[in-house]
């Protein structure tokens, strides 16, 4: 019996490893086939997440349109992609200057992309602008700028590209949003408002375009942290609010979010949350026990927490 177990266990582990390897290879090939030859527009491609999405979709053989508001950084990203690409399996990305907070130029960018490729198969709406501070100290001018970048810009680009998708009866729009589209946090009024607005728009749009076989997806992480930022060992007092916010502040890595965006495109998922158990629990508490949630949040404000800046 003991000898049999000794022989069977390594074989069992080897078999499981083999199955996992096969699954990963099939998933990788499936991901590539899902975007190969597809025209994929990525906004704010020069951000951490934008770069990782560019890498993943470029490797998959997509015809990339990389949008950003800094030409030098777009060129740097372009060079990085080309330097490691196999020319026989990838396409040269197209670079487009685009500042989504400047609504007046969005229509022209959409026309430029459609004139170049004739269509857009996938739109990754990734651009985002953040601000932190008490509501009464945030100017109305800044509120409007946040709404332009996080709401009016993305929906203007979506509306410009949507008729092409509807006429072809195919396409997918992926909004990279934030958990604050569902869960408001103090001192982020403008940001949370813009994310609530964007999520509401795309939730409604999803139902409107389903009959045309256009898929609308939302991917909502807590925060997308920078490459080298990890939760510190700071001197956090034992309060529910501080524990919750520490867990919420350090969000998903750009690589993980980009891979989830690819899975969302491949599987045509409608809604994805990237959050650890604490923020997920907070969402349920907010829904089913709102008074308790509000009390905890208000307690955090009264303690005048010095919360680290996201990103």
CORURBEL-V10337 format. One record per pair of residues at least 24 apart in sequence whose C-alpha atoms are under 7 Angstrom apart, sorted by the first residue. I is the first residue (numbers start at 1). J is the second residue. Records with the same first field share a line. If there is no record, write none. Layout:
I: J, J
This chain:
31: 60, 262, 266
32: 60, 61
34: 266
35: 60, 61, 62
36: 60, 61, 62
37: 61, 62, 63
38: 62, 63, 121
39: 63, 64, 120, 121, 122
40: 64, 65, 120, 121, 122, 123
41: 65, 66, 122, 123, 124
42: 66, 67, 123, 124, 125, 126
43: 67, 68, 124, 125, 126, 127
44: 68, 126, 127
46: 73, 74
48: 226, 254
49: 254, 258
52: 254, 255, 258
53: 258
55: 81
58: 90
59: 90
61: 89, 90, 91
62: 91
63: 91, 93
64: 93, 94
65: 93, 94, 95
66: 93, 94, 95, 96
67: 95, 96, 97, 98
68: 96, 97, 98, 99
69: 97, 98, 99
70: 97
71: 97
100: 149, 153, 154
101: 145, 148, 149, 153
103: 153
106: 156, 157
107: 157, 160
110: 157, 160, 161
119: 164
121: 171, 172
122: 171, 172, 173
123: 172, 173, 174
124: 173, 174, 175
125: 154, 174, 175, 176
126: 175, 176
130: 191
131: 188, 191
132: 187, 188
133: 187, 188
134: 187
135: 187, 189
143: 190
146: 190, 191, 194
147: 194
150: 194, 195
151: 194, 197, 198
165: 214
166: 212, 214
169: 212, 213, 214
170: 212, 213, 214
171: 214, 215
172: 214, 215, 216
173: 215, 216, 217
174: 216, 217, 218
175: 217, 218, 219
176: 218, 219, 220
177: 218, 219, 220
178: 220, 221, 222, 223
179: 220, 221, 222
183: 283
215: 268
216: 270
217: 269, 270, 271
218: 270, 271, 272
219: 271, 272, 273
220: 272, 273, 274
221: 251, 252, 273, 274, 275
222: 248, 251, 252, 274, 275
223: 249, 250, 251, 252, 310
224: 251, 252, 253, 254, 311
225: 250, 251, 252, 253, 254, 311
226: 253, 311
227: 253
241: 296, 297, 300
244: 278
247: 278
248: 279
249: 310
